[in-house]
């Protein structure tokens, strides 16, 4: 008889859930699948409701698609306290997102900053919001996400042990 491993849930969180967090979600899904890390659910949300229901930003979609990631079917939503409580790991893209989630879910001990999983990123640096810029900012966002993903997937694999 084999011991079953409980499903693991990871939520990526940015401001409006149309740029950075859905990009991280899509990268995580593919890289986890490529690594054979089954039974992990990756989702994303925003700390703000202003983009709720909207699709992924067209520039984010273009960059993801250009790099071979799936980018369809996304609808932005605002994170809830119950979503934070139910997740194994909730990853904010900027320190501000962590602050907002701590206000929403005081005592949450499953919060982390994406760049803290990248050994080359300055501690506490966060991923700048590309929304105000051009496609180059979205390329930079993807590079930041991809640099952190090995550390995130290692953490997820460790949680599953």
N, C-alpha and C positions, 0 to 999 in steps of 0.2 A: 504494500500500500504506500502511496506517495502522499507526502504532506502537501496540501494545496496552499498556494500563496494567495493571500487576499489581494483583491484589486487595489491599485494605487491610483490616487487622484492628484494631479498637479494643475494649478490654475495660474496663468500668467496675467498680470494686471498692469494696465497703463492708465492714461487719463480717460480717453473716450472709447477705447476698445475698437478702433478702426485702423490703427497703424502698427505700433510696436507689439502690443500683446498678441494680436492675431498672427503677426509674423513669427513671434516666438513659438506660439502654439503649433503652427504648421511645420516649422523646422524641427521641433521636438517630436512631433508625430512621425515624420519621416526618418529622422536619425534613430529614434527608438526602434522603429520597425527594421531598419537596416542592421541594428545591433542585436536583433532578436529579443528585445525586451518587451515581452507580451504582457497583456493584462494591465496596462497603464493607460489611464484616461487623461488626455491633455485637453484643457479648455482655456478660454480667456475671458476677461471681463474688464470693465473700466470702473474707476472710482467715481466718475461723473455719469449722469443719465443723459447728457445733452446729445449724444449720438445714438441712443438706444434705437434699435431696429435697423440702423443703417448698415450697408455692406462694408466690407474692407475698402479702405482708400484705394483709388485706382492706381496710384503710384506704388503703393505697397504691393498690390496685386501684380503689377507689371514686373517689379523686381523679383518677387517670389517666383513667378512663372519663368522669367528669364533664367533663373538659377535651378529650375526643375522641381520646384515645390508646388503642391496643390494649393490653390487660393480661392476656390469657389465655395459657395454655401455659407458664408459667414454673416451673422447678424449680431451687431453690437448689443451688449446689455451691461447694466450696472451690477457690480458685485454686491452680495448681501452678506450679512453676518452669518447666516446659516451655511452659505457656500464656503465661507472661510472656515467655519467649524468642521465641516464635513470633509474638507480636503486634507490630504497628507502634507502637501507643500503648496504654499501660495507665494509666488515670486513677483515682486514689484519691479518695475523697470526704472524707477527713480525713488530716492528717499521720500519724496513727497507722497508717493503712492503708499508706502509703508506707514507713514504718519496717518493718512486717511483711514487705512484699514485698522490700525491700532485704535483709532477713535470709534470705529464701527464695531470692532470686536475686541474690547479690552481683555488683556490676558492671553490673547492668541499667541501660541508658541510655535506656530508653523509658518511664520513669515520670513522671507529672505529677499535679498536684493540680487537681481540677475548678475550684475557685474562682480559680485562677490564670488561667483563660481568661475571667473576668469582670472587665473593667477597673474596675468600681465596687466590687468586693469587696476587703476588706483583705488584703494579701499573706499567704499561709499560713493563712488563716482556716478553711477547710474548711466542710463542710455538717453542721450538728448532726444527731444521730440522732433522728428523730421517734418511734421505737418506744415510748418511755416516755410520750408525750403523747397528745393527741387529734388530731382531723382537721386542726385548724389547723396543727399541726406538719408534716403531710404537704403541705398547701398551700404552706407556706414552703419545704419541700424542692423541690417542683415549681418554684416561682419561682426558687430558686437555680440549679437545673438549666437552666431555660429561659434565664436570664440568661447562663450560661456557654456555651450551645450554639453561638451564632454564632462565637465564638472557636475552639471545638473543631472545628467544621466547616471553618473557614478553615484550621486546621492540617492537617486531613485532606486538604483540597484541595491544599495546598502539598506534602504528602508525595507525593501522586499525580502531581505534575508532573515 
